[in-house]
Amino acid sequence: MTGKVIKVFGRYYTVKSEEGREINCILRGIIRKDKRLRRFSDPAATGDIVDFEINDDGEGVINSILDRDNIFSRKERGNSKEDIIASNLDQVAVIQSFKIPKPNLRFVDRLIVRGEKENIPVILCVNKLDLAEKKDISYFISYYKNAGIEVIFTSALNGKGLNKLKEIIRGKTTLLAGSSGVGKSTIINSIYPGHNIKTTEVSESTGKGKHTTTNVIMHTMADGTEIIDTPGLREFGLVDIELHFLKNYFMEFKMYNDNCSFRSCTHDHEPGCEIKNQVDSGNICYDRYVSYLQILHSLKDHYDSMY
């Protein structure tokens, strides 16, 4: 029979059957030998469509993983394999907050790069609008100017912006990604009252969230919306991306890439770089360009260390 993986917990996988029954499953050993899956640290992920069977004791065995439409993954330096966070997504919603904890747009940009690479649309939701000043809102708008990223502002406290977010995710499979404490679970509970997702607090000493979500879990709402909640991600590796492809994942660069003096321009040290000209003229946000350079240099360091 066919089902969908809705939770991964160590070597166990919760599969939801087409009839809506949830079964705890393990992987059949042969799956780990599947050539399609060898590059991943775990062969199965939340969102996978699988073929499985139920044993006499009520436990299940996953026999095969069907072809995926897409994956959202990360690869850290020093790890030989890729970590799949989720698969078969319609979109990724990156959640940040104006304050407590502070926004981390360098982290957000890494998630956006991964989404662009995998052709998965990414939106940015900035929560805790009730704590924001006008200049804070203006900064987010200017930062992603011409980047093709939809930015919405919400407050789980007073409800502002939540209807718009609900319309964006309605009927789709959406991965919610963001650091602990930004309000992912609170937003879900506000949009879908009664779902009772566990919430987190923010450490007073560090300003960072305390982890509550320890597994990647899919929540299916009454209207068919599927929301995949992730652990409180703080790091996000991109070491599988080639240096000269990185510029293609910053959408505000695309219209200018061909105007540089050198076709292979990385928009870093080369003379006659049109991207740097556009940064100087204000068409590309300076801080966003610096974020690009930080990712670029981290990739250079990684590839240099390999040889």
Residue pairs with C-beta under 8 A, 6 or more apart in sequence:
1 17
1 18
1 51
1 52
1 53
1 54
2 17
2 18
2 49
2 50
2 51
2 52
2 66
3 15
3 16
3 17
3 18
3 23
3 49
3 50
3 52
4 15
4 16
4 47
4 48
4 49
4 50
4 218
5 13
5 14
5 15
5 44
5 45
5 46
5 47
5 48
5 50
5 62
5 218
6 14
6 15
6 16
6 22
6 46
6 217
6 218
6 220
7 13
7 14
7 46
7 215
7 216
7 217
7 218
8 14
8 42
8 44
8 45
8 46
8 215
8 216
9 215
11 26
11 27
12 24
12 25
12 26
13 24
13 25
13 26
13 27
13 44
13 50
13 62
14 22
14 23
14 24
14 25
15 22
15 23
15 25
15 50
15 52
15 60
15 62
16 22
16 23
16 220
17 23
23 52
23 54
23 58
23 59
23 60
24 59
24 60
25 50
25 52
25 59
25 60
25 61
25 62
26 59
26 60
26 61
26 62
27 43
27 44
27 61
27 62
28 61
28 62
28 63
28 64
31 37
31 43
31 44
31 62
31 63
31 64
31 65
32 43
34 43
34 64
34 65
37 43
37 65
39 81
39 82
40 73
40 81
40 82
40 83
40 84
41 79
41 81
41 82
41 83
41 84
42 83
42 84
43 65
44 50
44 62
44 65
45 71
45 84
45 85
45 86
45 87
45 216
46 85
46 86
46 87
46 216
46 217
46 218
46 228
47 86
47 87
47 88
47 89
47 173
47 218
47 228
48 65
48 66
48 68
48 87
48 88
49 65
49 66
49 68
49 88
50 62
50 63
50 64
50 65
50 66
51 62
51 63
51 64
51 66
52 60
52 61
52 62
52 63
53 60
53 61
53 63
54 60
55 61
68 87
68 88
69 87
69 88
69 89
70 87
70 88
70 89
70 118
70 119
70 120
71 84
71 86
71 87
71 118
72 84
72 85
72 86
72 87
72 89
72 92
72 114
72 115
72 118
72 120
72 175
73 82
73 83
73 84
73 85
73 114
74 82
74 83
74 85
74 114
74 236
74 237
74 238
75 81
75 82
75 83
75 237
75 238
75 239
75 240
76 83
76 235
76 237
76 239
77 237
77 239
77 302
79 237
82 240
85 175
85 177
85 216
85 230
86 175
86 216
86 218
86 228
86 230
88 173
89 120
89 173
89 174
89 175
89 228
90 120
90 121
90 172
90 173
90 174
91 120
91 121
91 122
91 123
91 168
91 169
91 172
91 173
91 174
91 175
92 111
92 115
92 120
92 121
92 122
92 123
92 174
92 175
92 177
93 122
93 123
93 124
93 125
93 165
93 168
93 169
93 174
93 175
93 176
93 177
94 108
94 111
94 112
94 122
94 123
94 124
94 125
94 177
94 178
95 125
95 127
95 176
95 177
95 178
95 182
95 183
95 184
95 187
96 103
96 104
96 105
96 108
96 124
96 125
96 126
96 127
96 178
96 179
96 182
97 103
97 126
97 127
97 128
97 131
97 181
97 182
97 183
98 126
98 127
98 128
98 129
98 131
98 132
98 136
99 128
99 131
99 132
100 128
100 131
100 181
100 202
100 207
101 179
101 180
101 181
101 182
101 202
101 207
101 208
101 209
102 207
103 126
103 140
104 179
105 143
105 287
105 288
105 291
106 291
106 294
107 179
107 233
107 234
107 235
107 236
108 124
109 288
109 291
109 292
109 295
110 236
110 238
110 295
111 122
111 177
111 236
112 122
112 124
112 147
112 149
112 249
113 238
113 241
113 246
113 249
113 250
113 295
114 120
114 236
114 238
115 121
115 122
116 122
116 248
116 249
116 251
117 241
117 245
117 249
122 149
123 149
123 150
123 151
123 152
123 168
124 140
124 144
124 149
124 150
124 151
124 152
125 151
125 152
125 153
125 154
125 161
125 165
125 187
126 132
126 140
126 151
126 152
126 153
126 154
127 154
127 155
127 156
127 182
127 183
127 186
127 187
128 155
128 156
128 157
128 182
128 183
129 137
129 153
129 154
129 155
129 158
129 160
129 161
130 155
130 157
130 158
130 160
132 153
137 153
140 151
140 153
141 151
142 285
143 285
143 287
143 288
144 151
144 285
144 288
145 252
145 283
145 284
145 285
146 251
146 252
146 283
146 284
147 250
147 251
147 252
147 288
148 251
148 252
149 251
150 168
152 161
152 164
152 165
152 168
153 160
153 161
154 160
154 161
154 162
154 164
154 165
154 187
155 161
155 162
156 162
156 183
156 186
156 187
156 189
156 190
159 190
162 187
162 190
162 191
165 187
165 191
166 191
169 225
169 227
170 223
170 225
171 223
171 224
171 225
172 225
172 226
173 218
173 226
173 228
174 225
174 226
174 227
174 228
175 228
175 230
176 184
176 187
176 188
176 227
176 228
176 229
176 230
177 230
177 233
178 184
178 230
178 232
178 233
179 208
179 209
179 232
179 233
179 234
180 200
180 202
180 208
180 209
180 210
180 211
180 212
180 213
180 232
180 234
181 200
181 201
181 202
181 203
181 208
181 209
181 210
181 232
182 209
184 213
184 229
184 230
185 197
185 198
185 199
185 200
185 212
185 213
185 229
186 199
188 195
188 197
188 219
188 227
188 229
189 195
189 196
189 197
189 199
192 221
192 222
195 219
195 221
197 219
197 229
198 212
198 213
199 212
200 209
200 210
200 211
200 212
200 213
200 232
201 209
201 210
202 208
202 209
202 210
203 209
203 210
208 234
209 232
211 231
211 232
212 232
213 229
213 230
213 231
213 232
214 231
215 231
216 228
216 229
216 230
216 231
217 228
217 229
218 226
218 227
218 228
219 226
219 227
219 228
219 229
220 226
221 227
238 295
238 298
238 299
239 298
239 299
239 302
241 249
241 299
243 266
243 296
243 299
243 300
243 303
244 264
244 266
246 266
246 292
246 295
246 296
246 299
247 253
247 257
247 266
247 267
247 275
247 292
248 254
248 257
250 288
250 292
252 283
252 284
252 288
253 267
253 275
253 284
253 292
256 274
256 275
256 277
256 278
257 265
257 274
257 275
259 274
260 267
260 270
260 272
260 273
260 274
260 275
261 270
261 271
261 272
261 273
262 270
262 272
265 272
265 273
265 275
266 296
267 273
267 275
267 276
267 289
267 292
267 296
268 293
268 296
275 284
275 289
276 289
278 284
279 285
279 286
279 289
